[in-house]
Amino acid sequence: MEKEYGGYLPLELSKGRPYYTGEDVIALNAGRYAITYAIEDAGWKKIYLPYWLCDTVKDAIHICLPDVEIGYYHIDDQLLPTDVTLYDQEGILWVNYFGLQSELVIEHLVHQFHGQIIIDNTQSFFTKPHPQAWQVYSCRKFFGVSDGSYVIHHNIRHREIAERYSSIYSVHLLHSLERGTNYSYSLNKENETRLGFCGPSAMSRLTSGILSSVNYEQVQETRNKNLAALHRILSPYNEFPVFRSAPAMSYPFLWKEKQLKNALIQSKIYVPTLWTETLENPGSSSWERYLSEHLCILPIDQRYDTSDMEYIGNTVLNLINETSL
């Protein structure tokens, strides 16, 4: 952009640094395209995806890498791959669900699959990259931006990728400061739809500027405290099989009564469904369908503090008692 002088003052952001930088990092517009970038960088002809995953990844592979074959695998009760054997020019995408797996588990998977693995950290922004694996990160799941992702691998090949502007798709972020996130929910959904068909591009300059102004240490501290506060209240009731202290995307609460999710939404605690495609896929296991149908994704992000977590946790407990009657 050609330098300009004078005129009105632009949006001012503090001039820090993004969390991930360096020659091993590629900054893109969305996690799905970070995955296709990793597959292409690895030179794989086939990629295995978990059944418990949204179709946006599959769709992006079909569009960006039409010659790459897709296979599927199930996850066990610890959310780890089952029955996958890789051959030359094949790889596996494994999702670090909610960022709750330990570094030892990740080390084991990298060794098990001989480095032919993409660690999907789109739900785990602060998980340290493994030097012998590809890993992808999503910015939109952790920060108020309209695009943004990273793909990281040692000596990753850099390709020239066009940059797109994102300011026109960021109006909902400005609205949210004045009117709350529900006011522009439809604009946010429009931006999500746009990312589905726009194709890969470099991270926008606006997103890069916002990410350079984030206090990452504070974000991690807040998410850690909120996760711990919710877990103290809900752990005796939570059926979710994996937990560790981490600055996670959210707190996964698994409960046997599926009507709890709708009851939470009625109480203005908005919980998404991960993922409806799994419920409709005849190849999904009963465990994977159970997760999609019953899992409540509770917010723990940096907008909130421990008093908010106490309110959310106690609301869940009250609704559990009501739905169990």
C-alpha positions in Angstrom: 0.0 0.0 0.0 1.4 3.4 -1.1 2.2 5.6 1.9 -0.2 8.5 2.4 0.1 11.8 4.3 -2.6 13.8 6.0 -6.3 13.2 5.9 -8.4 11.7 8.7 -7.0 9.4 11.3 -7.4 5.6 10.8 -8.3 3.0 13.4 -5.4 2.9 15.8 -4.1 -0.4 17.2 -1.2 -1.0 19.4 1.9 -2.1 17.5 2.9 -5.4 19.0 3.6 -8.8 17.3 1.4 -11.7 16.3 1.7 -14.8 18.4 3.1 -16.9 15.6 5.9 -15.4 13.4 8.9 -16.6 11.5 10.0 -18.6 8.4 8.1 -21.7 9.5 4.8 -19.8 9.6 2.3 -19.1 6.8 -0.5 -16.7 7.7 -3.7 -17.4 5.8 -7.4 -16.5 5.9 -9.1 -19.6 7.4 -8.2 -22.8 9.1 -9.7 -25.0 6.3 -7.3 -23.4 3.8 -4.4 -23.8 6.3 -5.2 -27.6 6.1 -5.2 -27.7 2.3 -1.9 -25.7 2.3 -0.4 -28.3 4.7 -1.6 -31.2 2.5 -0.1 -29.6 -0.6 3.2 -28.8 1.2 3.4 -32.5 2.4 2.7 -33.8 -1.1 0.1 -36.3 0.0 -2.2 -38.0 -2.4 -4.6 -39.1 0.4 -5.7 -37.6 3.7 -7.6 -39.3 6.5 -10.2 -37.1 8.3 -12.1 -37.9 11.5 -15.8 -38.6 11.1 -16.4 -36.1 14.0 -15.5 -33.0 11.9 -17.4 -30.4 10.0 -17.8 -30.7 6.2 -16.0 -27.4 5.6 -12.7 -29.2 5.6 -13.8 -31.9 3.2 -15.3 -29.2 0.9 -12.2 -27.1 0.9 -10.1 -30.2 0.0 -12.4 -31.0 -2.9 -12.3 -27.5 -4.2 -8.5 -26.7 -3.7 -7.1 -30.2 -4.1 -9.5 -32.2 -6.2 -7.0 -34.9 -6.9 -6.4 -35.7 -3.2 -8.4 -38.8 -2.0 -10.2 -38.5 1.3 -10.5 -41.4 3.8 -12.2 -41.4 7.2 -11.5 -42.8 10.6 -13.3 -43.1 13.9 -12.1 -41.8 17.3 -12.1 -43.8 20.5 -13.3 -42.8 23.9 -10.2 -40.7 24.4 -10.7 -38.9 21.1 -7.8 -40.6 19.5 -7.7 -42.2 16.0 -8.6 -45.9 15.5 -7.7 -48.3 12.7 -5.5 -46.0 10.6 -2.5 -47.3 8.7 -0.6 -44.8 6.5 1.3 -45.5 3.4 3.6 -43.3 1.3 2.1 -40.0 0.2 -0.7 -40.4 2.8 -1.4 -38.3 5.9 -3.9 -38.0 8.7 -5.6 -34.9 10.2 -6.1 -35.2 13.9 -8.1 -32.7 15.8 -6.9 -31.6 19.2 -10.4 -31.2 20.4 -10.8 -28.2 22.7 -7.0 -28.1 23.2 -7.3 -30.6 26.1 -4.8 -33.2 25.0 -1.3 -33.2 26.6 2.0 -32.8 24.8 2.8 -36.4 25.6 -0.3 -37.5 23.6 0.7 -35.3 20.6 4.3 -36.7 20.8 2.9 -40.2 20.7 0.7 -39.5 17.7 3.6 -37.8 15.7 5.7 -40.9 16.4 2.9 -43.3 15.6 2.3 -41.8 12.2 6.0 -41.0 11.5 5.3 -37.3 11.1 2.7 -37.8 8.4 0.2 -35.9 10.4 -1.5 -32.5 10.6 -2.3 -31.5 14.2 -5.5 -29.5 13.9 -5.1 -26.9 16.7 -8.0 -24.7 15.4 -9.6 -25.3 18.9 -6.2 -24.9 20.6 -4.5 -21.7 19.7 -1.8 -21.8 22.3 -0.7 -25.4 21.9 3.0 -25.3 21.0 3.9 -26.5 17.5 5.6 -29.8 17.2 8.7 -29.6 15.0 8.0 -32.8 13.1 4.3 -32.3 12.3 2.2 -29.8 10.4 -0.1 -27.8 12.6 -2.9 -25.4 11.8 -4.5 -22.7 14.0 -7.6 -20.6 13.7 -7.7 -17.0 14.9 -11.5 -16.4 14.6 -12.2 -19.1 17.3 -10.1 -17.1 19.9 -10.1 -13.5 18.9 -12.4 -10.8 17.4 -11.3 -11.0 13.8 -13.1 -11.7 10.5 -10.5 -14.1 9.1 -7.1 -15.5 10.0 -5.2 -18.8 10.4 -1.7 -20.2 10.6 -0.1 -23.3 9.1 3.3 -24.1 10.7 6.0 -26.7 9.7 9.7 -26.7 9.8 11.0 -25.4 6.5 7.5 -25.0 5.1 7.5 -23.9 1.4 6.4 -20.3 0.9 4.1 -19.7 -2.1 2.9 -16.3 -3.3 -0.7 -16.0 -2.2 -2.9 -13.0 -2.9 -4.2 -10.9 0.0 -7.8 -9.9 0.2 -9.3 -7.0 2.1 -11.5 -7.9 5.1 -12.8 -4.5 6.3 -16.1 -4.8 4.5 -16.6 -8.2 6.3 -15.7 -6.8 9.7 -18.6 -4.5 10.4 -20.2 -7.0 12.8 -17.1 -6.7 15.0 -17.6 -3.0 15.4 -21.4 -3.5 16.0 -20.6 -6.0 18.8 -18.8 -3.3 20.8 -21.8 -1.1 20.9 -24.8 -3.4 20.6 -23.5 -6.9 21.5 -22.7 -9.9 19.4 -26.3 -11.0 18.8 -27.1 -7.7 17.0 -25.0 -8.6 14.0 -25.2 -12.4 14.3 -26.5 -12.6 10.7 -23.5 -10.5 9.4 -21.2 -12.9 11.2 -22.9 -15.9 9.5 -22.5 -14.1 6.1 -18.8 -13.8 6.7 -18.6 -17.5 7.7 -20.4 -18.4 4.4 -18.0 -16.2 2.5 -15.0 -18.0 3.8 -16.5 -21.2 2.6 -16.2 -20.3 -1.1 -13.7 -17.5 -1.3 -10.7 -19.8 -1.5 -7.3 -19.4 0.2 -5.7 -16.0 0.5 -3.1 -14.4 2.7 -4.2 -13.1 6.1 -5.8 -9.6 5.7 -3.9 -6.6 6.8 -6.7 -5.6 9.2 -6.6 -9.0 10.9 -2.8 -9.0 11.1 -3.0 -5.5 12.8 -5.7 -6.6 15.3 -3.7 -9.8 16.2 -0.6 -7.7 16.7 -2.5 -5.7 19.4 -3.7 -8.7 21.4 -2.4 -9.2 25.0 -1.8 -12.9 24.6 -0.6 -13.4 28.1 -3.8 -12.0 29.5 -6.0 -14.0 27.2 -4.3 -17.2 28.2 -4.6 -16.4 31.9 -8.3 -15.5 31.6 -9.1 -18.6 29.7 -7.2 -20.8 32.1 -9.0 -19.3 35.1 -12.4 -19.6 33.5 -11.8 -23.2 32.5 -10.7 -24.1 36.0 -13.7 -22.3 37.6 -16.3 -24.1 35.4 -14.5 -27.4 36.0 -14.7 -27.0 39.8 -18.5 -26.7 39.5 -19.3 -29.2 36.8 -16.6 -31.9 36.9 -18.7 -34.3 39.1 -21.3 -34.4 36.3 -19.2 -34.1 33.2 -19.0 -37.2 31.0 -16.4 -35.7 28.6 -13.4 -38.1 28.7 -10.5 -35.7 28.4 -9.5 -32.8 30.7 -6.4 -30.8 31.6 -5.8 -27.2 32.6 -5.3 -25.2 29.4 -6.3 -21.9 27.8 -8.9 -23.8 25.8 -11.4 -22.7 23.2 -14.3 -23.6 25.4 -15.4 -26.0 28.2 -16.9 -29.2 26.8 -19.7 -30.4 29.0 -21.1 -33.8 28.1 -24.4 -34.8 29.7 -26.8 -37.7 29.0 -30.0 -35.6 28.6 -29.8 -34.0 25.1 -32.5 -31.4 26.0 -30.0 -29.6 28.2 -28.6 -27.9 25.1 -31.9 -26.3 24.2 -32.5 -25.4 27.8 -29.2 -23.5 27.9 -30.0 -21.6 24.8 -33.4 -20.6 26.3 -31.4 -19.3 29.3 -29.3 -17.2 26.8 -26.2 -19.4 27.2 -25.6 -20.0 23.5 -24.0 -23.4 22.8 -23.3 -24.6 19.3 -23.6 -28.2 17.9 -20.4 -29.8 16.8 -21.1 -31.1 14.2 -24.5 -31.7 12.7 -22.9 -33.4 9.7 -21.9 -36.2 12.0 -25.5 -36.9 13.0 -26.5 -37.1 9.3 -23.5 -39.3 8.3 -24.4 -43.1 8.3 -20.7 -43.9 8.7 -20.5 -42.2 12.1 -20.2 -44.3 15.2 -22.7 -44.2 18.0 -20.1 -42.5 20.2 -19.4 -39.8 17.6 -23.2 -39.1 17.2 -23.6 -39.1 21.0 -20.9 -36.4 21.2 -22.5 -34.2 18.5 -26.0 -34.6 20.0 -25.2 -34.2 23.7 -22.1 -32.1 24.0 -22.6 -28.5 25.4 -19.8 -26.1 24.4 -19.7 -23.6 27.2 -17.9 -20.2 26.7 -14.8 -19.4 28.8 -13.2 -16.7 26.6 -11.6 -13.5 27.6 -14.9 -11.5 27.7 -15.8 -13.2 31.0 -14.4 -13.7 34.5 -14.9 -16.3 37.2 -18.1 -14.7 38.4 -19.6 -15.4 34.9 -18.4 -18.9 35.1 -20.1 -19.4 38.5 -23.3 -18.1 36.9 -23.0 -20.4 33.9 -22.0 -23.4 36.1 -24.9 -22.9 38.5 -27.3 -22.5 35.7 -26.2 -25.8 34.2 -26.6 -27.5 37.5 -30.1 -26.1 38.0 -31.1 -27.2 34.5 -29.6 -30.7 35.1 -31.9 -31.0 38.1 -34.9 -29.9 36.1 -34.2 -32.1 33.1 -33.5 -35.1 35.3 -36.9 -34.9 37.0 
